[in-house]
Amino acid sequence: MSLIIRSLSYTHPDNEQLFNNLSLNIASGDKAALVGINGVGKSTLLKMLAGAMQPGSGEIITPEKPWYIPQHLGEYDRYTVGRALGIDQKLKALQAILAGDPDPQHFTDLDDDWEIEQKVSQALKKWGLEHLSTDQLLGGLSGGQKTKIFLASIDLHQPELILLDEPSNHLDTQTRSKLYQLIEQSKATILVVSHDRALLNLMNKTLELSKKGIEVYGGNFEFYQQQKLEKVNALHAQLNEQAKTLKQTEKKARDVAYQRQKQEQRGKSAGQSNSLPRIIAGGLKSKSERSTAKVLDAQNEKITGLQEHMQETRSQIQQYQVLKINITASEMHHGKLLIDAQAINFGYTLPLLQQTISFQLRSGERMQVEGANGSGKSTLLKVVTGELQPMQGNYSSSDFSYLYLDQDYAMIKADLSIYEQIQEYNSIGLQEHEIRALLVHSQFDAAAFDRKCAGLSGGEKMKLALCCLSVSNLKPDLLILDEPTNNLDLKSLEVLTAAIKNYEGTLLVISHDAYFISEIGINSHLNLS
């Protein structure tokens, strides 16, 4: 099933224009990724395509209503599992018929789907939800469980057009694999918003949404990255050519200026001699000077134009460059034993693990904690930080400093402004103008320094957190990351990945993002499942 967008525009109630004249054609069977920085309008566009929001103008053409799974599922907390699956009316009709109610409406609602209960059971089992009742409310379920229920609805209904907004955000590694398999095997037309690069690599089209519109790349995420790299290389080559031309033009301008100076000197000499009448000598001098001045003005105008073009090229290159923010590691020698855990188990009221675990963590090590959702990964981090004591086994740790970054970047205080937040960590004594320069370098708008941190996106919080670390004297012995890639756009992900990759200290990380894990130099694994 195809999806066509014609001249779509949308303006926020505060008169900020989000889209203007967007047009796009997604062919039947295409699997397309919609990418772009946070705040550019990816989720808003998906809502419009799903019919959950109305555009200001333009047209959306699709033969039937898309099957839409939004990013935030809290609005469905009062739904039952059956209603979220879209089969509650069928189940009620089947139960009424089996109870002997002959009302024709029940048969209409059931639509000859006599095996609906078995289908629901199979769909829930596939996603590890066989313990759930169709009468259960979504409000008491985790984010991952809610997402899996909506993914199970795809198996039940087999829609021809699917819209997915960050579908892998709350999923563990095992469930992500099932999602990838669903997408690979589906014959439907799929449009997905995601920062999950493994998922993006399953797409055959990448659509980049920006303030300029939508640019279509005819391949997956790796193809998209390669195309962007080629663009950057072309821009660098263009900048080099512009620099050469500028150098030649500046030389020519200097030569013309020197020629003019010599003409002026010759003119003075001619004027002082008696070989030519004064009026003729003056006329020749004036004509020659005007000609040289005209050439010089043209060269200077060309120089100004070249400088402007070079500045524009540099700005374009900067858009593609990854912001570099360094996290300083401690000077602790590698190999020191930081944690020694032997046959431990932990929890709040009852032990979480089915069997005890043993592990050691030494300085310089980069360890990933693995396991399904609910297996105790985040709880283990509380043991490591000393917030929780093991219930069983022997646990010892040396004296070490740590820095904890979670998916919500809790070190950022909602009631502070951007400037106040970074000032709180400014233990190296940067002056106000230096802090402001750092924030501008970190891609914060200078006009927004007084903006409250409560309104920051995930990517902005991450960049601000890294800025705070860069102006502090904090040199953590251990960096702890708990799902740090959630809520980040692709550009912010690149910033975080580069910072963690260059961090030379000890690392303990929980992440289901296989692409992120592959890039940050993990050298040991602890599996809790």
N, C-alpha and C positions, 0 to 999 in steps of 0.2 A: 504494500500500500504506500503510495507516494504522499509526500507532505510538501505543500507549496506555500511560500510566504511572499506576499506582494506589497511593497511600499509600506511596511509596518513602521509606525511611529508611536512613541510613548513619552509623556512628560510627567514627572512626579508632581504631586500637589503643591510643592514649594517652587514649581516652575523650572526645576532642573530637568533638562532633556536627557533621557536615557538612550532612546533609539531615534533615528531619523531615516526614514525611507529604506528600511531593511528589506532586501529581497533574497530569496533562497529557494532552491529546489532540491529536495532529498528524494532520490528515486526509490521505487519499491524494492525492498530487500537490502537497501543500504544500511550499514552500521556506522553511524557518525558520532564523533566526539565533539562536544562544544566546550572550548577552552577559552581562557581569558582571565585577567586579574580579578581579584575579589572586588565586588562593587560595580562591575561593568554591566551587570544585568543578566547573567546567564540563567539564574533561577527564575527571575521575572519573565524572561522570554519563554522558559519551559511552562510556567503557569499559564501564560497566554495561549500557548499551543494546546494546552490541556483544557482550555476553556474556563480555568479558575480565575482569570483576570481578563479584562477587556483592553485592547490597545486603544490609543487615542485615535488612530486612523490606520487604514490598510486592510489587508484581507489575508485570512488563513484558510487554505483549501485542503481538506482531507475528507475522504469518503465516509469515514466513521469516527466516532469519538476515540481519541487515543487512550491507552491504558497508562495511567500516570502514577508513579511512586515518588512522592516528594521527599526532600531531605529531612525535614523536621516532622515527626509523626505524633507529637504531643497532642495535636488537635483531634486525634482519633482515640484518645484515652477512654472515651465513653462508648466506643464501639465494642461490640462483642467480636470474638475471633471470627465467627460466622459472617458477621456483617462486613468486617474488613476483607474477608475472602470473597465477598460478593455473592454468597450462596445462602444467606439466612432465609430469604423468602422461599427458596426451593426446599430447604430442610423443613421449614414450618409446613409447607404444602404436603410434603411426603409424610410427615408425622400425622397430619390431619387425615390424609387419605387412609393411612394404615389404621387409624383409630376409627374408621368407618364413616367419615364425613364426606358426603357425595357432592359437595359444592363444586360446580364446574370451574370456578376461579382457581381452586387448588390445582386442578389438572393443567390449567393454562400456565400457572406459576411454575409447576414442575417441568413442563415442556418435554415430557417423555424421558427425563433424565433420572431413570429409576435407580441408577447405580451411584448417585451423587454422594452418598455416605461413604462408599468404598473409595471413590475418587478423592474425597477430602482426607480420608485416613491415609491414603498413599502420599498425597501432596505434603501433609504435615510430617509424615515419617521421613520423607526425603530430606527435609530441612531440620531434622532433629527435634521436632515439636510434637511428637506423638503423645506426649503427656498432657497436652492442652485440650481443654473442652471447647467446643464451638460456642458455648454460652459464656465463657470466661471473658472478662473485660480486659482491654489492652492496657489500662492504666497501671496495673501492677506488674507489667512486664518490662524487661530491659530494652534498651534501644536496639540491640542486636536481634532480640526475639521479635520485636515489632517489624523490623525490616524483613526478617525471614518469612513472617506471615504474608506480607505483601508480595514477596517473591514467589511464595507458594501459590498466590492467586494467579500468577502468570501461567503456572503449570495447569491450573484448573480451567482457565478461560481461553488460553492460546490466542491472545489478541494479535492482530496484524500490524499494529503500530504501538510501540512502547516508548515511553518517556521516563528516564531514570535520572534522579537528582542525587548525586553522591551515594550510590547504592551500597558501596563497600565500607562506608565510614565506621559502622559499629560491628563489622563482621570479623571473626577470627580467621586465621589462615585457612583452616579446613573449609569453612563456609564460603570464603572468597573463591576457593577452587570450584565449588559448586556453582557459584554465580558465573564464573568465567565459562564453565561448561554450558550453562544455560544459554549464554549469549552466543557462544560458538555454534551451538546446535540449532538455535532458533532460525526460522525462515522469515521472521517478522522484520519490519523496518524498525530500527532502533536509533534513538537519539539519546545520548548520555552526557550528563555533566559530571565530571569526576577529576580528582587529582591523583587517582590510583593509576600509576604509569603502566603497570602490568595489564590492567583493564583497558587502558587507552590503546595499547598495542594490539588489541583484538579488533579494533575498528578499521574500516577501509577508507574512511574520510576523517579529516580533522578540520573543524570549523573554528577559526579564531575570531572571537567577538571583541571589538575594541570601539573606542569612541568614533573611529572612522567608518565602522560598519563591520561586515563579516567577510573574512578572507578564507577561501576554500583551498585546502591542501589535499591532494588526491592520494592519501596514504595514512598509515597509522602514526602513533606518537613518535617513533624513531625516525620515520620519514619526515615528519613535521620538524623535528629537531635538526635534521640534516639540512633541510631547506632553509631554516633560520640561520644555520651556520654558514651556508653558502651566501646568504644575504649579507651577513656580517663581513665575510671575506671580500665580497664585492664592494661593500661600503669602504673598507680599509683601502682597497685598491683605488677606489674613486678619490679618497682623501689624499693618497700619495700623489696621484695625478694632479689634483688641485694644488697641492703644496709645490709641485714642480712648476706648474704654470704660474703660480704666485711668485715664486723665486725668479723666474724668467722675466715676468712683468715688472717686478720691483727693480731688477737690474736695468731693464730698458728705461724705466722711469728715472733711475739715477743717471743713465747715460744722457737722456734728454735734458735733465736738469743741469748736467755738466756742460752740455753743448750750449744751453741757454746762457750759462754763466760766461762762457768764452765769447759768445756773441755780444753780450753786454760789454765785455772788456774791449772787444774789437771796435764796437760802436763808439765807446769813449775815445779810443785812440783815433778813429776816423774823424770824429767830431773835433778833436784837437788839432788835426793836421789841416793844411790849406789845400790838399789835393782835390777835394770836392767842395762844391758850394754847400753851405750849411743846410739849406732846405732839402737838397738831394740826399745828403748823408743822413739827415734825420728821417726822411721817408723810407730809405732802405732799411735803416735800423728798426723803425716801427713795424714794417712789413715782416721782417725776419723774426722779430720778437713775438709778434702775434701768431705766426705760424708755429713756432716752437712752443709757445704757451698753450696753443690748442692741442698739440700732441701730448704735452705733459698733463693737461687736464684729462684727456682721454685715458691716459695710462693710470692716473690716480683713481679715476672712476672705475676702471677695470679692476684695480687692486681692491677697492672697497667691495665691489660685487663678489670677487673671489673670496674675500675674507668672510662675507656673509654666507656664501655657499659652503665654505669649510665649516663654519659654525653649525649650520644646518646638518651637515653630514656627521659631525661629532655628536650632535644631539640624537640622531638616528642610531648611531653606534651605541650610545649610552643606554638606549632603551633595551638593547639586547644583552648588555653586560650584566654579569651576576655581581651583586653587591657583596663586598668582602668585609666581614666583621669577624675579628679574631677573639677566641676565648683563651685566655692565658692559663696554661696548666701549671701545677705546682712543680717544685724542683725535686720532688721525692724520687729517689732512684727506683728504676724498674725492678720488679721481682719481689718487692716487700710484701709479706702476707698481710692483707687487710682484713679478710673475713675467712673464718674456718668454721664450717657448719657440718656437723656429723649427725646423721639420722634424725634430722629435725622435722617437726610438724608444727603448724601454727593455725590460728584462727581467732575469732572473737569469743564464741561460746563453745564451739566444737571444732576439732581439727578439720582443716579444709582438704588436705591431701589424702588420697586413698592409701598411699604408702609414703614413708618418710623419704627425705632427700638428703644427700650429702654433696657439698661442693666447697671449693676454695676460690677466693678472688684475690689476685695479686696485682700490685701497682703496674700499670702499663697494659693490663689486659683489657680487651674490649669484648664484653660478654652480652649476648642476647638471651633474655628470659622468654621462653616459648611456652605455649599452652593455649588451650581453648578458652573462650570467654567463661569466666566464673571458676577457672582452675586455681586462682590464688596468686596471680602474678603481681598485681598491685599491692596485695596484702603482704607479699614477701618484701616488697620495697619498704614497707613500714617496719619490718623487722630489721632491714639493713640500716634504716635511718634512726633506729632506737625507739620508735613510737610504739612498738609492739614487741613483746617477748615471746619466744617460741614456747609452745606447750610441751614439746617433747624434744629430747636429744640434747646435744652439747653444741653451744654456739658461742664463739668468741670473736672479738674484733679488736684491731689496733686503733689507736687514736688517729682519726683522719677527718678532714673537712670534706663536705660534699655540697653540691649544688643540684637542686631538684627542679626539673622543668617538666610540667605536665601539659596535657593537651589544651588546658585553659589558661596556661601561663599565669598561675595564681600569684606570682611575685608582682604582677602589675596590679596596682591599687585603683579600683574603679573611680574613686572620688577625687583622684589627683589629675591634674592636667598632664599632657605629654611632657612639658618642660619640667614641672614639679617632680614627676616620676624619675626622670633621669638625674635631676639634681639630688634626689635622695641617695643615689648611689655614687655621686661624684666625689669619691675620696681621694682622687689624684689632683683635685683643685683646679679643674678647668674653669676658665672665665666664661661669662655669659655668651660672648660672641663665639667662643670655641665650641660650646655646647650646641648653639644654634647651627653652626657650620657642620657639626657632626650629624645633627638631625636632618639637615638638608641633604648631606651626602648619603644618608640612609633612606632617602626618598620620601621624607615627610615634607609636606607642603608648609612653607614658612608661615603662611597665614593661619595654620591650624595648630600652632604650638600651645595655644590656650585651650584646645579641645580636651574634654574629659576622656580619660582612658576607657570609661564604661562604653563609649561608642566606637571603640576600635574593632576592626576585624581581627580574625585569628592571625592572619599574616602580619598585620600592623603590630599586634601584641608581641609576636615572636621577634620582629625586628627591634622593637623597643626594649625587649628583655635582653637581647644580645648587645644593644647599645649600652644598657645599664651595666652589663658585665665588663664592657670595654673601658668604662670610665671608673671602675672600682678597683680596689686593690685585691679583690677576691681572686685567689689562685687555687681553685678546688682540687683536692687530691682525687676526688671521684665525681664524675658527672653522671647524674641519673636522669634518664629520659623515659617518660611514661606516655606512650602514643603521641609523640610530639608532632607528627605530620597531619593529624586530624585537623580539619578546619583551615588548612592552608591552600592557597592557590599554587599553581605550578611555579610561578616566579619566586614566591616566598619559599617554596620547597627547595628550590635551587640554592637560595641564600642559606637556609638551615643546613642543607647537606654539605655545602662548602665549609661552613663554620665547624661542623662536627668532624668532617673529614680531616681538617687541619688541626683540630684539637689533639694535643699529644699526650694527654693524661689518660687516666683510667675511665672506662665507660661501662655503664650498666644500663641496658636499654630494653624496653618493651615496645615492640612495634610489629604490626601485621603487614606493614608495607615492605614487600619483598624487594622492591626496587631500591628503596631507601637503605635497607639492611645491606644490600649488595655493594653499596657505594661508600659506606662509612668504615670499612675495614674491620668488621667483626671477626674475631679469631677464636671465640669459644661460645658454647651454647649450653643453656640449662633448661631442660624440658620438664614442665610440671604436670603434663597430661599423663 
